Structure formats: structure tokens, C-alpha cells
Amino acid sequence: MRSIATTMLLACGLLFGSAARAEVVNVYTSANFAPLMLGDGRGIYPDLVSHMNSLHLEGYTFSLRYLPRRRLQVKLEEGSLDGIVIGMMPEWLADPAQEKYLWTAPFATDRFVLVSLDSRPPASRPLAPLVPRTAPTQCKPGAFAGASVGVTTGYVYPGLDDWFASAHLQRRDGASDEKNIEKLLLERVDCVIVAESMARYFMRTHKLNARLRIVPMPGPGTERRFLVQHRDERLYEVLAPAVRRLRGDAAWRRASVAYE
């Protein structure tokens, strides 16, 4: 009997010892808007982190954490960030050649759009009407000359600086995309620039399709990737293949479709 008990204790010890050795990886984001992050703990990023944990990637456990954009960037530049970053794009961190950091394949694509009130277009001529994702109408600088545009403090808009200058837009910084749209609804700004996924989700959940218009911004779309520091190359070698497989992952597709 003692032998059986001893064997069971050893087995339990091995089991819990293995669990204790699982490495917890902090996954940082500076996003604080829907559908990426929702107030109730759901959202694309929390759901994706949970999905990655369900894959049991060689003993790694991922824990999502929020960090304001400026602090996140400073810690990356200092090399003091204790984890990886979700939802970034190389151009946002001046790393278009992907040399400063290790980048996974994109797990989602998006683009910036300009949102205005349907009843109050910020232009000398009307904006294009709300159009389906498959048939975008590109906005032109002349249509927005002198308009005030809400942007999120600390956010980078690659490729749009020339557009801002040519349109003579008056930039107005706000705390978040949601706050900027709230200011738009109160007519405190003429338009706002946000990610298309955020704009469409916000309009759908708040039943604002009849009040707001969307116009795609010029330039290429954006890609959401995981950023890994070079010192964590072993983690990257495990994470990168898993991210590439997400496109064909039926379980992840079912989870993510709720935010479209």
C-alpha cells in the first residue's frame, strides 16, 4: 500500500512540477478600444490570447496586459519590456525592414478610415456615401481642406503625414478612438481617423449607421502582428508557426467572426 501511495505522490509531483515550469509570457497591448478590447474582458486580443493558451505551445502560458502606447514604446527602445506585444505593425515602430524586432505573420488586416457625420460633411463638397468594404471610395485631400480631425494621442499614422499636410487638416488629439467619435457626435470635431474595424463595430453596436459616414484613407492597409524581441528568439520560433496556422484554424475563425 505504501508503494502505491508513494507512486501516486511521485506522479503528482511530476505533474505539478511540469505545470510550475510553464513559462508565463506577458503579452502587452496599448489598444483600449473595441473590438480589440472590450470593457467586459472580451475582445479580439483577449480572445486570441485565450486561444493561444488553448494550443499549449510547448509549456508557454500567455497573459494579456495593457500598457499606454508611449510607455510601451519607451520600454521597447530601452530593451526593458518583459514580454511580447500584440497587434503591432513594423512601420508603427520605425522597423519596416523588420530588423529591430522579430515579427510574426499578420493575424489580421485593417486600415484607417475617416469618419464624419452624415449630416455635416467637413468638405466643400459632399463626402462619398457609406460604401461596402469590397468597393471603397478613396477620399481626396481637397474634400477636407481646413477640417478638424480627431486622432488618438500617441498613435502613429504611417503614410498619412503628407495627406494631412496637403489637406491642411487641423489635428485634435483625443484620449481614445471612442472619445474621438463621441466628440464627433457632439460636433466638436469635423471628422475622426480610426481603424475601420473599430468604426464599423462602434457603428453597429451603437446603431449609428444612419448618422455616420466612412471613407477609406489613402495608402496601404495595416497589419496586426506579434512583436518579439530578439532575446526571446526561442519563444518566437514557437509562436510564429502557430500564428501562421491561424488562417486555417476553424476554432479561431468562429471566435473572431463575432467582432466583424
C-alpha positions in Angstrom: 0.0 0.0 0.0 2.9 2.3 0.9 4.4 1.6 -2.5 1.2 2.6 -4.4 0.9 5.8 -2.3 4.5 6.7 -3.0 4.0 6.1 -6.7 1.0 8.4 -6.7 2.8 11.1 -4.9 5.7 11.0 -7.3 3.2 11.2 -10.3 1.5 14.2 -8.7 4.9 15.8 -8.1 5.9 15.4 -11.7 2.5 16.8 -12.9 2.6 19.9 -10.7 6.3 20.3 -11.3 5.7 20.4 -15.0 2.9 23.0 -14.6 5.1 25.1 -12.3 7.8 25.1 -15.0 5.3 26.6 -17.6 6.7 30.0 -18.5 4.2 32.9 -18.3 4.7 35.3 -21.1 3.3 38.8 -20.7 1.5 40.0 -23.9 1.3 43.8 -24.0 -1.1 45.9 -25.9 -1.7 49.7 -26.0 -5.1 49.3 -27.6 -8.0 50.3 -25.5 -10.9 50.3 -28.0 -13.5 47.9 -29.3 -13.5 45.4 -30.9 -9.8 44.8 -29.9 -10.5 45.3 -26.2 -14.0 45.4 -24.6 -14.8 46.6 -21.1 -16.2 43.2 -20.1 -12.9 41.4 -20.7 -13.8 40.2 -24.1 -12.4 41.4 -27.4 -10.2 40.2 -30.3 -7.0 40.4 -28.3 -8.2 38.7 -25.1 -9.9 36.0 -27.2 -6.8 35.5 -29.3 -4.6 35.2 -26.2 -7.0 32.7 -24.7 -6.9 30.7 -28.0 -3.1 30.7 -28.0 -3.2 29.3 -24.4 -5.6 26.5 -25.6 -2.9 25.4 -28.1 -0.5 24.6 -25.2 2.5 25.9 -27.1 5.5 24.0 -25.5 4.6 25.0 -22.0 4.1 28.7 -22.6 1.2 30.5 -21.0 0.2 33.9 -22.2 -1.1 36.7 -20.1 -2.6 39.9 -21.7 -1.6 43.2 -20.1 -2.3 46.9 -21.0 0.4 49.5 -21.3 -0.1 53.0 -22.6 1.5 53.5 -26.1 4.3 55.9 -25.0 5.4 53.7 -22.1 5.3 50.6 -24.3 7.5 52.3 -26.9 9.9 53.6 -24.3 10.3 50.2 -22.7 10.9 48.6 -26.1 13.5 51.1 -27.0 15.2 50.6 -23.7 15.0 46.9 -24.0 13.3 46.7 -20.6 9.9 45.3 -21.8 9.3 41.9 -20.1 7.2 40.3 -22.7 5.9 40.5 -26.3 3.5 42.8 -28.0 0.2 42.0 -29.8 -1.3 43.9 -32.7 1.6 46.0 -33.8 2.9 46.8 -37.3 6.6 47.3 -38.2 6.0 50.7 -39.7 4.5 51.9 -36.4 7.8 51.4 -34.6 10.1 52.6 -37.4 11.1 49.0 -38.3 9.9 48.5 -41.9 12.8 46.1 -42.6 11.8 44.0 -39.6 15.4 44.2 -38.2 14.9 45.8 -34.8 12.4 43.2 -33.7 11.1 39.8 -34.7 7.6 39.9 -36.3 5.1 37.1 -36.8 2.9 36.9 -39.9 -0.2 39.1 -39.7 -3.1 37.6 -37.8 -5.5 40.3 -39.0 -5.6 43.2 -41.5 -7.2 46.5 -41.2 -6.9 50.1 -42.5 -7.5 53.6 -41.3 -10.7 55.3 -42.3 -12.1 58.8 -41.9 -15.5 59.1 -40.2 -17.8 62.1 -40.4 -21.4 62.9 -39.5 -23.7 62.1 -42.4 -25.5 65.4 -41.8 -22.3 67.5 -41.6 -19.6 66.5 -44.0 -16.4 68.5 -43.4 -16.0 69.5 -47.0 -16.8 72.0 -49.7 -18.4 69.1 -51.5 -20.3 66.0 -50.1 -18.3 63.0 -49.0 -18.8 59.7 -50.7 -21.7 57.7 -49.0 -21.0 54.7 -46.8 -19.7 52.1 -49.1 -19.2 48.3 -48.7 -15.8 47.0 -47.7 -15.4 45.5 -51.2 -15.9 48.7 -53.1 -14.1 51.5 -51.2 -14.1 55.2 -52.3 -10.8 56.8 -51.6 -11.0 60.3 -50.0 -9.2 63.1 -51.6 -7.3 65.9 -49.7 -9.3 68.7 -51.4 -12.5 67.4 -50.0 -11.4 68.0 -46.4 -9.4 71.3 -46.6 -9.3 73.0 -43.2 -11.3 70.4 -41.4 -10.6 69.5 -37.8 -9.8 65.8 -37.4 -9.7 63.8 -34.2 -6.7 61.5 -33.8 -5.7 59.4 -30.8 -2.8 60.7 -28.6 0.4 58.8 -29.2 -0.8 56.9 -32.2 1.2 56.8 -35.5 -0.5 57.0 -38.9 2.1 55.8 -41.4 1.9 57.3 -44.8 -0.7 59.8 -43.9 1.5 62.8 -42.9 1.6 64.1 -46.4 -2.1 63.7 -46.7 -2.6 65.7 -43.5 -0.4 68.5 -44.9 -2.0 68.6 -48.3 -5.5 68.7 -46.8 -4.5 71.4 -44.3 -6.2 69.4 -41.6 -6.3 70.7 -38.0 -5.3 67.8 -35.8 -7.1 67.3 -32.5 -5.7 64.8 -30.1 -8.0 62.7 -28.0 -7.7 60.0 -25.3 -9.1 57.2 -27.4 -11.0 56.4 -30.6 -14.3 56.1 -28.7 -13.7 59.6 -27.1 -13.0 61.0 -30.6 -16.2 59.6 -32.0 -18.1 61.0 -29.1 -16.6 64.4 -29.8 -17.7 64.0 -33.5 -21.2 63.2 -32.4 -21.2 66.4 -30.3 -19.8 68.3 -33.3 -16.6 69.2 -31.5 -14.5 67.9 -34.5 -15.4 67.6 -38.1 -14.1 64.1 -38.6 -12.0 61.4 -36.9 -9.5 58.9 -38.1 -9.8 55.4 -36.7 -9.3 51.8 -37.7 -12.1 50.5 -40.0 -12.8 47.5 -37.7 -13.3 49.9 -34.8 -15.5 52.2 -36.8 -17.8 49.5 -38.1 -18.1 47.7 -34.8 -18.9 51.0 -33.0 -21.5 52.0 -35.6 -23.1 48.6 -35.5 -23.3 48.2 -31.7 -24.5 51.8 -31.2 -26.9 51.7 -34.2 -25.2 54.7 -35.8 -25.0 53.6 -39.4 -27.5 56.3 -40.4 -25.6 59.1 -38.6 -22.0 58.4 -39.6 -20.2 58.1 -42.9 -17.0 56.1 -43.6 -14.4 57.0 -46.2 -11.2 54.8 -46.6 -8.0 56.7 -46.2 -5.4 56.7 -49.0 -2.4 54.3 -48.7 -1.9 50.7 -47.9 -3.8 48.8 -45.2 -2.5 47.9 -41.8 -1.4 44.5 -40.5 -1.7 43.3 -36.9 1.2 41.1 -35.8 3.0 39.9 -32.7 6.3 41.6 -31.9 9.0 39.6 -30.2 12.4 40.9 -29.0 15.5 39.2 -30.4 16.4 38.0 -26.9 13.3 35.9 -27.0 14.1 34.1 -30.2 13.2 30.6 -28.7 9.7 31.9 -27.9 9.4 33.4 -31.4 10.3 30.0 -33.0 7.3 28.5 -31.2 4.9 31.4 -31.6 5.5 32.3 -35.3 4.3 28.9 -36.8 1.2 29.0 -34.5 0.3 32.5 -35.8 0.7 31.4 -39.4 -1.7 28.5 -38.8 -4.4 30.8 -37.5 -5.7 31.5 -41.0 -6.8 27.9 -41.3 -7.8 27.5 -37.7 -11.6 26.9 -37.7 -11.9 27.5 -33.9 -10.2 30.9 -34.1 -12.3 31.8 -37.1 -15.5 31.1 -35.1 -14.3 33.2 -32.2 -13.2 36.2 -34.3 -16.2 36.4 -36.5 -18.3 37.8 -33.7 -16.3 41.1 -33.9 -16.8 41.7 -37.6 
